[in-house]
Amino acid sequence: MKETRLGEFEEVILLLVGILGDDAYALRIADEFEVQTKRSASIGSVHATLSRMGDKGFLKSKMGEPTAQRGGRRKRIYEITAAGEAALKKARDLRLSLWDQYPGFSLSLNF
């Protein structure tokens, strides 16, 4: 059976794929990871994570159109699958449940 839980890095990368939509290609994902988290991620680790999540069935990809900026090369664009959305929901639900149980940090508090 394939692993269906998400690690923190996987969860953030998967969320970024959803946020970026048609602009979700590896280099853009790595750049957005740095902007959103204030941490760097090597392009190699992003590629490996995208590949691993594709193997798990959380992502699918397609080749985009060739662009002049890339010398006529095409980008691989990623998209979340239904299984990926389910994994994100499961991860979110677990985290929210844990935060609700942490004394003094109820999610019902107004910040």
Number of C-alpha atoms within 10 A of each C-alpha: 4 7 7 17 13 17 10 10 14 17 18 17 22 26 17 19 24 18 13 16 13 12 18 23 23 23 16 15 26 22 15 20 20 14 11 10 10 9 10 12 16 12 15 12 13 20 16 13 17 24 16 14 22 18 12 16 16 23 21 17 17 12 12 15 11 12 11 8 7 9 8 10 13 14 19 15 19 25 21 22 16 12 14 24 16 14 18 22 12 15 18 13 12 12 12 14 13 12 14 14 12 11 7 9 11 14 13 7 7 5 4
